[in-house]
Amino acid sequence: MNRMAQQALSTSVDANRQRLMKAFSELVTAERRYEELRNALWELATDDRIVMSDYLRDTLIQLAGKDDGMER
């Protein structure tokens, strides 16, 4: 492979690596935010000081992904 082609390939690989690292970082951030949202929904749904219908409470619990048949 000639020098210019090798340099172009190396540059392309580096650019792809940078894009992949950025995408992975964004995925980790999104996952963290999703978990924070689920926890906030759970706290809201299980806060007995807040008056809401059973339907709304059950919906929040389902959205939080923690529907384990808990007793209220």
Buried (B, 14 or more C-beta within 10 A) or exposed (E): EEEEEEEEEEEEEEEEEEEEEEEEEEEEEEEEEEEEEBEEBBEBBBEEEEEEEEEEBBBBBEBBEBEEEEEE
